[in-house]
Amino acid sequence: MALPPEQRPAADQLTFVTIGDPTNPQGILHWLPGRVPVIGVWPVDVPDTPYDTVIVNRKYDGWADFPARPWNVVSTANAVMGIVYVHGRYLELGPIDLDAGRAENVTETTNSAGGKTTTYLVPTDKLPLVQPLRDLHVPEPIVAAIERPLKQIVDTGYARNDDDARAANPATDEPKAAKPAADDANADDAPKPKPRHRADRARPAFRAAQQGRPRHRATSPHRDEPSISAPTSDESASAAA
């Protein structure tokens, strides 16, 4: 944009293309505060121009596709391994057909000057995090069993997967229906709470057989024994004669 307007090419004559650019909005450099002294790069905001821009990134490329949540340790570790196994190997991992890309992997934005930025995310089927196991010729069924749960954790580090996660696990925001109140008859049949103290308990009624039984032995009736009566005066006189 340093050229005078009359010397600038027309909007349909110039298009910018970046591949695996770490300065793109999803790149790792946007997490850095300033210039990296060793490699001499720094985060750059794309200026608003009337020219179109095409950004091509491969999934899990640690330079160009860094997690939006770097505190996800597994996702960050996978991105770091992606610097080795994905960045610079775009064509080795499979053909790139931008026209056949899925709609969710293509985003378009238009800036204030009229330029359109189209970002393509090329899928990467295998996690870079477990690629060393494949390099060591570990059997593929074992690697796949390890890779499956790790991929779910890795994908949670990217904000682009939030909609898919909510669709897979819809939140139940509807309040639960209140239980209907019990009828009076059911309330009567409900077990009553037991008294906590012994004094509050009702005394059990004695059985009919126990009511007639004396509680003390002194009041119990004696057995039938022969009674000895005192002799009369006539019997005493006859006995003396």
Backbone hydrogen bonds, N-H to C=O, Kabsch-Sander energy under -0.5 kcal/mol:
donor,donor_aa,acceptor,acceptor_aa,energy
7,Q,4,P,-1.6
8,R,4,P,-0.7
8,R,5,P,-0.7
13,Q,10,A,-1.8
14,L,11,A,-0.6
16,F,52,D,-2.5
18,T,54,V,-2.7
20,G,56,V,-2.9
24,N,21,D,-1.4
27,G,24,N,-2.7
28,I,63,W,-2.4
29,L,22,P,-1.4
30,H,27,G,-0.9
31,W,28,I,-1.9
32,L,29,L,-1.3
36,V,41,V,-3.6
40,G,36,V,-1.8
41,V,36,V,-0.6
49,T,47,P,-0.6
52,D,11,A,-0.5
52,D,14,L,-0.7
53,T,116,K,-2.6
54,V,16,F,-3.2
55,I,118,T,-2.9
56,V,18,T,-2.7
57,N,55,I,-0.5
57,N,120,Y,-2.7
59,K,122,V,-3.0
61,D,58,R,-1.8
62,G,60,Y,-0.7
62,G,79,A,-0.6
65,D,61,D,-3.6
66,F,26,Q,-2.1
68,A,157,G,-1.1
69,R,157,G,-1.8
72,N,69,R,-2.2
73,V,71,W,-1.3
76,T,72,N,-2.6
77,A,73,V,-2.6
78,N,74,V,-2.0
79,A,75,S,-1.9
80,V,76,T,-2.3
81,M,77,A,-2.1
82,G,78,N,-1.5
83,I,79,A,-1.0
83,I,80,V,-0.7
84,V,80,V,-0.6
84,V,81,M,-0.7
85,Y,81,M,-2.4
86,V,82,G,-2.2
87,H,82,G,-2.4
89,R,86,V,-2.4
93,L,89,R,-1.6
94,G,91,L,-0.9
97,D,95,P,-0.6
98,L,96,I,-0.6
100,A,97,D,-0.6
101,G,98,L,-1.1
105,N,102,R,-1.4
106,V,103,A,-1.5
107,T,119,T,-1.9
109,T,117,T,-2.0
111,N,115,G,-2.6
114,G,111,N,-1.4
115,G,49,T,-0.9
117,T,109,T,-3.3
118,T,53,T,-2.9
118,T,116,K,-0.6
119,T,107,T,-2.7
119,T,117,T,-0.5
120,Y,55,I,-3.4
120,Y,118,T,-0.5
121,L,105,N,-2.4
122,V,57,N,-3.3
122,V,120,Y,-0.7
130,V,127,L,-0.9
131,Q,128,P,-1.0
133,L,130,V,-0.8
134,R,130,V,-1.2
135,D,131,Q,-2.3
136,L,132,P,-1.5
137,H,134,R,-1.5
138,V,133,L,-2.4
142,I,139,P,-0.7
143,V,139,P,-2.0
144,A,140,E,-3.0
145,A,141,P,-1.8
146,I,142,I,-1.7
147,E,143,V,-2.6
148,R,144,A,-2.0
150,L,146,I,-1.1
151,K,147,E,-2.4
152,Q,148,R,-1.1
153,I,149,P,-1.4
154,V,150,L,-2.7
155,D,151,K,-2.5
156,T,152,Q,-0.9
157,G,154,V,-1.7
158,Y,155,D,-1.5
161,N,158,Y,-1.6
162,D,159,A,-1.7
165,A,161,N,-1.9
166,R,162,D,-2.3
167,A,163,D,-2.1
168,A,164,D,-1.9
169,N,165,A,-1.8
173,D,171,A,-1.2
187,A,183,D,-2.4
188,D,184,D,-2.1
189,D,185,A,-1.7
190,A,186,N,-0.9
200,D,197,H,-0.7
201,R,198,R,-1.1
211,Q,207,R,-1.5
212,G,208,A,-0.8
213,R,210,Q,-0.7
219,T,216,H,-0.5
220,S,217,R,-1.4
225,E,223,R,-0.6
229,S,227,S,-0.6
236,S,232,T,-1.5
237,A,233,S,-1.9
238,S,234,D,-2.3
239,A,235,E,-1.6
240,A,236,S,-1.4
241,A,237,A,-1.7
